[in-house]
Amino acid sequence: MITVEQIRLKLQEAIKHSGMTQTEIAKRLNIYQSAVQQYLSGRAMPALDTFANLCAVLDLDPVDILCLSDDSAPTRATKYSIGTINNHGKIDMK
């Protein structure tokens, strides 16, 4: 069974490896930096649309972040691209 802690750890690792600050990520998602901090601390989880945008901003595969893939599966969003980020930081679906 997947736990919120597993998802939080995956998000934390992805944000660390992105090279972006929490503030940069928040600006790209049009949310407060404190919301990003809450996601990382486990006090809150992003809404589904925010999660999808977060995966796009960080170039992540949501399957990997949700701990649904095995170790041999690709972990980059480019394989499972769902759209592109527009000028407003939102996903334009394909």
C-alpha positions, 0 to 999 in steps of 0.5 A, a space after each residue: 500500500 502506498 503511503 503519503 510519506 512515500 509520496 512526500 519523500 518522492 516529492 522532496 527528492 524531486 524538488 531537491 534534484 530540480 535545482 529550483 527553490 521552493 519559491 521558484 516552484 511556487 511562482 511557476 505553479 501560481 501558489 504560495 511558497 508555504 504550500 510547497 513547504 506543506 507538501 514537503 513536510 507532509 502537512 498537506 498534499 497538492 490538489 490533483 491539478 496542482 500535482 499534475 502541474 508540479 510534475 510538469 514543472 519538475 519534468 517528473 513522471 506522476 507514476 513514479 511520484 505516486 510509487 506505482 512504477 517498478 524500478 525498471 520503469 522510466 521515471 521521466 515525464 517525457 515518456 508519459 507527456 500529458 501536455 505543455 506548460 503555458 505562459 500562465 504556468 498551467 498545463 495545456 493538454 495534448 
